[in-house]
Amino acid sequence: MSDQQQSLAAFRGCFLPRESPHPDFQNPPGIEPQRALPLAKDGEGARVGETGDRFLLSPGKPPPRRRVGEAGLPPGRKAGRAQRSKAGGDGESRRIGGAALVLARQGRFAGGELQCPPRRNAFGQEPLGLTSLSGFLHHRRAYRAAVCTELTKPLVVRDVPSSPLEPHEVRVHVRYCGVNFADILACQGLYQEKHSLPFIPGMEFSGDVMETGVDVSSVKEGDHVIGVANTKALAEEYVADQKLLWTIPQGVPYEEAATLPVSYGTAILALEHRACTRAGETVLVTAAAGATGLATVDVASNVLKAKVIAAAGSDRKCKLALQKGAIQSINYGWAGLREEVKKLTANKGVDVAIDTIGGDIFKDALHSLGWEGRIVVIGFAGGTIPSIPANLLLLKNISALGLFWGRYRNQDFPVFSSALSSALQYCQEGRIRPHVGAVFKLEEINEAFAHVTQRKSTGKVLISVS
């Protein structure tokens, strides 16, 4: 290898970690990779690179004294005036951080930073350019996640590679992740939004901001946040679009905050935006001890000041709903829902019904509506999608409304965002009191799913990630 080639190899090696996968590009002695610092004065470290991860020349032992002469000629051979003019300063020697760095022919200093042309290996690839080096290092780091590798099969907790940030993205260290029935349906292939295998489930989380992209302005490193996602939240780390993060107010713990996005976001949209619930109206809530049901009872009773009739499948669950603010309850495990509502309302019916079960429970709730009543369909946890008799809508002037919470994120983001902001505000003010029914570790994700599907859960089930 000629002196010129050795010098170029030493120059390129300044930007590679010690254990480089490319044997032709090795760090020269005394050059250690470090994080970037501001450009320094003589005798101190200096910043090298563009964006992303940067490396410093070590202020310690200098690299070998192999130099490229003017205009890239071998040492000892001088260039003519025309050659030196054409070189335009290429090959000029600079001293940075006490270590001698010789700029290669195409290396330039611009704005205090060294700008380097793309470098290719023998196969024509650019494996370790400065802008791609950040992504390379992130891919080498891994974090744990619960992965669905096969539909209807148990999830597997394993390491997955960390991904680089886009300018508008934020890397979050996840503390808690909520378990939703939609996550379970997705892992069974039954959810309306299908995901390609393998995938990481998880739709909501709370955590800390670890890192932000260059265009991020809404949050900063160290902020406590909640966020929403289509998938990938059941993990130690999540990369989010900055607009899908909301700052957790002072005094609200991570655990409570993690319950808010899906359950309380859905409850607020159903009651305030879809049903337009007013103070003093009577609201029937089915599955009233579940995550969304209990959040609906909480918001209707304590924020909107409505009169809530809570319907659930056991006395224990009915008691919990009453503690949250319901004034009456119905155990539809042994009593007919339609008949009990008539008794409790003196045959007037209810003004609003919020249903997450479907099947016969939905039909009973629909028939329980009074004049100009509104029923909001949120889901079909019972497994049966019912049909609606249109003549009933006409005779009683009632309305049947649907609510797909996640769709608002794309179709009407201001409404979607406002619901989550309201949930955080209500929680900070103490007007709502989220109920966490159970907390599982990430390694216990399959037990957590079983806890929900076997209808043992009340309130929100959380995964403690870290």
Sequence and secondary structure as in RCSB ss.txt:
>XXXX:A:sequence
MSDQQQSLAAFRGCFLPRESPHPDFQNPPGIEPQRALPLAKDGEGARVGETGDRFLLSPGKPPPRRRVGEAGLPP
GRKAGRAQRSKAGGDGESRRIGGAALVLARQGRFAGGELQCPPRRNAFGQEPLGLTSLSGFLHHRRAYRAAVCTE
LTKPLVVRDVPSSPLEPHEVRVHVRYCGVNFADILACQGLYQEKHSLPFIPGMEFSGDVMETGVDVSSVKEGDHV
IGVANTKALAEEYVADQKLLWTIPQGVPYEEAATLPVSYGTAILALEHRACTRAGETVLVTAAAGATGLATVDVA
SNVLKAKVIAAAGSDRKCKLALQKGAIQSINYGWAGLREEVKKLTANKGVDVAIDTIGGDIFKDALHSLGWEGRI
VVIGFAGGTIPSIPANLLLLKNISALGLFWGRYRNQDFPVFSSALSSALQYCQEGRIRPHVGAVFKLEEINEAFA
HVTQRKSTGKVLISVS
>XXXX:A:secstr
  HHHHHHHHHHHTTS SS S TTS   TT           TTS    SSSSS     SSS        GGG  T
T    HHHHHHHTTTT EEEETTEEEE  TT EEETTEEE      TTS  TT HHHHHHHHHHH EEEEEEB S
TTS  EEEEEE     TTEEEEEEEEEEE HHHHHHHTT SSS   SSB    EEEEEEEEE TT  S  TT EE
EEE SS  SBSEEEEEGGGEEE  TT  HHHHHTIIIIIHHHHIIIIIIS   TT EEEESSTTSHHHHHHHHHH
HHTS  EEEEEESSHHHHHHHHHHT SEEEETTTS HHHHHHHHHTT  EEEEEESS HHHHHHHHHTEEEEEEE
EE   TTS      HHHHHHHT EEEE  GGGHHHH HHHHHHHHHHHHHHHHHTS    EEEEEEGGGHHHHHH
HHHTT   SEEEEE  
